[in-house]
């Protein structure tokens, strides 16, 4: 069994792992990253030689490059049902926004979806000489890890994973026989997450304080997973004020609500969405900015999406707040806001008067959980991916 890391080696983004034996050739994920708005792809491989593509979850840094394999071939795509549906939503939007830079078009996405075979969590299946099992990864709805046996070896590819229960999802269960190798993410390899309940309490207290004082809380959030998790937290704690949801988060939520089996507490998800006010027009966006309340909108790093409108409308008023709940990549507008308290208003960088806070609603394992996972599996080889190079080097020494 041979493992080749095609992407996400010493970086976050463009995850891609190739696994080959004398008989089989499979790809696990094939994502993209962005450099100056242009997508960067992993090392290329021949689509005609692939037996299958296994997709851990729908985020573009794991799924965004997959349609390229459907230009000249139609390899089988294996993922959970909800992952296939969310991937289609996200890649459609990617084509709409970045078609000039992409080596594929809508036809390749159509062929990709037609070639997809939905597999349930915990299901086992065979790929030639390989035995594969999908396991809950706890990252976003439908996210999975792949446990693979073949060539007398046992391997686990975690993809992005989280072992802590959240409002929406059960955490990943790490209970494996002794592994020969583990391919494990390291997004937060050197960072310890705070206790989840404490984070939620601090978040709710901060939101209630702003709304009670007549302010608006803008929450930039990833449209898939984070926006819905934050909505569930707000609803369960019976937060004050109206809750608005805008952008692609609405489309993702509709897919979530059609797939109840993927959730820890579907009734909470359903009730939270009943409470939310769905923003569908510019007049409704302007209305949401005229009274105290809460607005959840992508993009989570402020790089695009309708959240930019809300930030421009609210950031100059000290009564308001911008609460970041998503991972902030270096040099993104969200990272600059968090670090310097500044935002670019139509080409001019200004100090923001609104309160700015970051709350660690992470859907990735922290340092402690990563170490525990490695120890629990007893893996003879550890392959670290999907993390900052310097942080992975520090983690490796531990």
C-alpha positions in Angstrom: 0.0 0.0 0.0 1.5 3.3 -1.1 0.3 6.8 0.1 1.0 9.9 -1.9 0.2 13.3 -0.5 -0.8 15.4 -3.5 -2.0 18.5 -1.5 -2.3 20.0 2.0 1.3 19.1 2.8 2.4 21.9 5.2 -0.6 24.1 4.2 -4.3 24.4 4.9 -6.3 23.8 1.7 -6.3 21.7 -1.5 -6.4 18.4 0.4 -5.7 15.3 -1.8 -4.4 11.9 -0.9 -3.7 9.1 -3.4 -3.6 5.5 -2.2 -2.4 2.7 -4.5 -1.8 -1.0 -4.3 -0.7 -3.4 -7.0 -4.4 -3.6 -8.0 -6.2 -0.5 -6.8 -5.8 3.3 -7.3 -8.0 5.6 -5.3 -8.1 9.3 -4.6 -9.3 10.7 -1.2 -10.4 14.3 -1.6 -9.1 16.7 -4.2 -9.7 20.3 -3.0 -8.5 23.7 -3.9 -7.1 26.7 -2.1 -7.0 30.3 -3.3 -4.1 32.6 -4.1 -5.2 36.2 -5.0 -8.6 34.9 -5.9 -7.2 32.2 -8.3 -7.8 28.6 -7.3 -4.7 26.4 -6.7 -5.0 22.7 -7.4 -3.2 19.7 -5.9 -0.6 17.7 -7.9 -2.4 16.3 -11.0 -3.2 12.6 -11.5 -4.6 10.8 -14.4 -8.4 10.4 -14.1 -8.4 7.3 -16.4 -6.3 5.3 -13.9 -8.6 6.0 -10.9 -10.9 3.3 -9.6 -12.8 5.7 -7.4 -12.7 9.1 -5.6 -13.6 9.1 -1.9 -14.8 12.5 -0.6 -14.6 13.2 3.2 -16.9 16.3 3.1 -18.2 19.1 1.0 -15.9 22.1 1.8 -14.1 23.3 -1.3 -10.7 22.8 0.1 -11.6 19.0 -0.1 -14.1 18.9 -3.0 -13.4 21.9 -5.3 -11.0 20.2 -7.7 -12.9 16.9 -8.2 -14.9 18.0 -11.4 -11.6 18.1 -13.3 -11.6 14.3 -13.3 -14.9 14.3 -15.3 -13.5 16.1 -18.3 -12.2 12.9 -19.9 -13.4 10.1 -17.6 -16.2 9.2 -15.1 -14.6 7.7 -12.0 -17.0 6.6 -9.3 -17.4 9.2 -6.5 -18.1 7.9 -3.0 -19.4 10.1 -0.2 -22.5 10.4 2.0 -25.7 11.6 0.5 -25.6 15.0 2.2 -21.9 15.5 1.2 -22.8 15.0 -2.5 -25.7 17.5 -2.3 -23.7 20.2 -0.4 -20.7 19.7 -2.8 -23.0 20.3 -5.8 -24.2 23.6 -4.1 -20.7 24.8 -3.3 -19.1 23.9 -6.6 -22.0 25.5 -8.6 -21.3 28.7 -6.7 -17.6 28.4 -7.4 -18.2 28.0 -11.1 -20.5 31.1 -11.0 -17.8 33.2 -9.3 -14.6 31.9 -10.7 -15.3 30.2 -14.0 -12.6 32.1 -15.7 -9.9 30.4 -13.6 -11.4 26.9 -13.5 -10.3 24.0 -15.9 -13.9 22.6 -15.8 -17.4 23.8 -16.4 -21.0 22.9 -15.3 -21.0 19.8 -17.6 -18.2 18.3 -15.6 -20.0 19.0 -12.3 -23.1 17.3 -13.8 -21.1 14.3 -14.7 -19.5 14.2 -11.2 -22.9 14.2 -9.5 -24.2 11.5 -11.9 -21.1 9.4 -11.0 -21.7 9.8 -7.3 -22.7 6.8 -5.1 -24.0 7.7 -1.7 -22.8 5.6 1.2 -24.1 5.7 4.7 -22.0 6.4 7.8 -20.6 3.1 9.3 -21.2 1.3 6.0 -18.5 -1.1 4.6 -17.8 -1.6 0.9 -15.1 -3.2 -1.3 -12.9 -1.5 -3.9 -11.1 -4.3 -5.6 -8.5 -5.5 -3.0 -9.5 -2.7 -0.5 -12.1 -2.8 2.2 -13.4 0.6 3.2 -15.6 1.8 6.0 -17.1 5.3 6.4 -17.1 6.7 9.9 -18.5 9.9 11.4 -16.0 12.7 11.4 -18.0 15.2 13.4 -16.8 18.1 11.3 -19.9 19.2 9.3 -23.1 17.2 8.5 -22.2 14.1 6.5 -18.4 14.4 7.0 -16.7 11.1 7.2 -13.3 9.4 7.9 -12.1 6.5 5.9 -10.9 3.3 7.5 -9.1 1.2 4.9 -7.7 -2.3 4.9 -5.7 -3.8 2.1 -2.3 -5.3 1.3 -2.2 -6.6 4.9 -2.3 -3.0 6.2 -4.8 -0.8 8.2 -5.0 2.9 7.5 -7.2 5.7 8.7 -7.7 9.0 6.8 -9.4 11.5 9.1 -10.1 14.3 6.7 -11.2 17.2 8.8 -12.6 15.9 12.1 -13.8 16.8 15.6 -14.2 14.5 18.6 -16.2 17.0 20.6 -20.0 17.0 20.5 -21.6 20.1 19.2 -25.2 21.3 19.1 -25.7 19.7 15.6 -23.3 16.8 15.5 -21.9 13.9 17.5 -18.2 14.0 17.8 -16.0 11.4 16.0 -15.5 8.2 17.9 -11.9 7.1 17.9 -11.9 3.3 18.5 -9.8 1.4 16.0 -7.6 -1.6 16.0 -3.9 -0.9 15.9 -3.2 1.0 12.7 -0.3 0.8 10.4 -0.8 4.4 9.5 -3.0 7.4 10.2 -3.3 10.4 7.9 -4.5 13.1 10.2 -5.3 16.8 9.9 -3.5 19.4 11.9 -5.4 22.7 11.4 -5.2 23.4 15.2 -2.1 21.3 15.9 -0.6 23.7 18.4 -3.8 25.2 19.8 -5.9 24.1 22.7 -9.6 24.8 22.4 -11.5 26.3 25.3 -14.3 24.3 26.9 -17.2 24.3 24.4 -19.9 25.1 27.0 -17.9 28.1 28.3 -17.5 29.4 24.8 -21.2 29.2 24.2 -22.0 31.0 27.5 -19.5 33.8 26.8 -20.9 34.1 23.3 -24.6 34.3 24.4 -23.7 36.8 27.2 -21.9 39.1 24.7 -24.7 38.9 22.1 -27.4 39.7 24.7 -25.4 42.6 26.0 -25.1 44.2 22.6 -28.8 43.7 21.6 -30.0 44.9 25.0 -28.1 48.1 24.5 -29.8 48.7 21.1 -27.1 47.3 18.9 -26.8 44.9 16.0 -24.6 41.8 16.1 -23.2 40.7 12.7 -21.9 37.2 12.7 -19.8 36.3 9.6 -20.0 32.5 9.3 -19.3 29.7 6.9 -22.5 28.9 5.0 -22.1 25.2 5.5 -22.1 24.0 9.1 -21.0 27.1 11.1 -24.0 29.3 10.3 -26.4 26.5 11.3 -24.4 25.6 14.5 -24.4 29.2 15.7 -28.2 29.5 14.9 -28.8 26.4 17.1 -26.7 27.9 19.9 -28.6 31.2 19.8 -32.0 29.4 19.8 -31.2 26.9 22.6 -30.1 29.7 24.9 -33.2 31.7 24.0 -31.1 34.7 23.0 -32.7 38.2 22.8 -33.6 39.8 19.5 -34.5 38.7 16.0 -32.2 36.4 14.1 -31.7 37.0 10.4 -29.9 34.5 8.0 -28.7 35.6 4.6 -26.7 34.2 1.7 -25.9 30.6 0.8 -26.5 29.6 4.4 -30.2 29.5 3.5 -29.6 27.0 0.6 -27.3 24.8 2.8 -29.9 24.9 5.6 -32.6 23.6 3.2 -30.4 20.6 2.3 -29.7 20.0 6.0 -33.4 20.0 6.8 -34.0 17.4 4.1 -31.5 15.0 5.7 -32.5 14.5 9.4 -30.5 11.3 9.9 -27.2 13.2 9.9 -27.9 15.3 13.0 -27.5 14.8 16.8 -30.6 16.8 17.6 -32.7 17.3 14.5 -35.6 18.9 16.5 -33.3 21.6 17.7 -32.1 22.3 14.1 -35.7 22.4 12.9 -37.0 24.7 15.7 -34.0 27.0 15.3 -34.7 27.4 11.6 -38.3 28.1 12.3 -37.3 31.1 14.5 -34.9 32.5 11.9 -35.9 35.3 9.5 -34.7 34.5 6.0 -33.4 37.5 4.1 -34.3 37.3 0.4 -33.9 40.8 -1.0 -31.9 44.1 -0.7 -34.9 45.8 1.0 -34.9 43.0 3.6 -31.2 43.5 4.1 -31.6 47.2 4.7 -34.5 46.5 7.1 -32.3 44.0 9.2 -29.9 46.9 9.8 -32.5 49.3 11.2 -33.3 47.6 14.5 -31.4 45.7 17.3 -30.9 42.0 16.4 -28.6 39.4 15.1 -27.5 38.8 11.5 -25.7 35.6 10.4 -24.2 35.7 6.9 -21.3 34.3 4.9 -18.5 34.6 4.1 -16.9 33.6 7.4 -13.6 35.3 6.6 -15.3 38.4 5.1 -13.7 37.8 1.7 -17.1 37.9 -0.1 -20.8 37.3 0.3 -23.5 39.5 1.7 -21.8 39.9 5.1 -19.7 42.7 3.6 -22.9 44.8 3.2 -23.8 44.3 6.8 -20.3 45.1 8.1 -20.2 48.3 6.1 -23.7 49.3 7.5 -22.8 48.5 11.2 -19.1 48.7 11.7 -18.9 52.5 12.4 -21.4 52.4 15.3 -19.9 51.5 18.7 -23.3 50.1 19.8 -22.9 47.3 17.3 -20.6 44.2 17.2 -18.9 41.9 14.8 -18.5 38.5 16.3 -16.2 36.2 14.3 -17.0 32.5 14.7 -15.0 30.9 11.9 -11.3 30.1 11.2 -9.5 33.2 9.9 -6.8 32.5 7.4 -3.9 35.0 7.5 -4.2 38.2 5.4 -8.0 37.7 4.9 -10.3 40.7 5.8 -11.5 38.7 8.8 -8.0 38.1 10.1 -7.1 41.8 9.6 -10.3 42.8 11.5 -9.5 40.5 14.4 -5.8 41.5 14.5 -6.0 45.3 13.9 -9.6 46.2 14.3 -9.7 47.6 10.8 -11.8 47.0 7.7 -11.5 48.1 4.1 -14.4 50.5 3.2 -14.4 50.9 -0.6 -10.7 50.9 -0.9 -10.0 52.9 2.3 -8.8 51.0 5.5 -10.6 52.4 8.6 -10.7 51.6 12.3 -13.9 49.8 13.2 -15.9 51.3 16.1 -18.1 48.3 16.6 -17.0 45.7 19.1 -14.9 42.9 17.5 -14.6 39.5 19.2 -13.6 36.0 18.1 -15.3 32.9 19.5 -13.7 29.5 19.0 -16.6 27.6 17.5 -14.2 25.2 15.9 -15.2 22.1 14.1 -11.6 20.8 14.1 -9.8 18.9 16.8 -7.4 20.9 18.9 -3.9 19.8 20.1 -5.2 17.7 23.0 -7.7 15.8 20.8 -5.2 15.2 18.0 -2.7 13.7 20.4 -5.4 11.6 22.0 -6.5 10.3 18.6 -2.9 9.3 17.6 -2.3 7.5 20.9 -5.7 5.7 20.8 -5.0 4.3 17.3 -1.4 3.2 18.1 -0.5 4.1 14.6 3.0 3.1 13.5 3.2 5.9 11.0 1.6 9.4 11.4 1.2 11.5 8.3 0.3 15.1 9.2 -1.6 17.2 6.6 -3.9 20.2 6.4 -2.0 22.5 8.7 0.5 25.4 8.8 4.0 24.0 8.1 5.6 25.6 11.2 2.8 24.4 13.5 3.0 20.9 12.1 6.7 20.9 12.7 6.1 21.9 16.4 3.4 19.2 16.7 5.7 16.6 15.3 8.2 17.1 18.0 5.6 16.4 20.6 
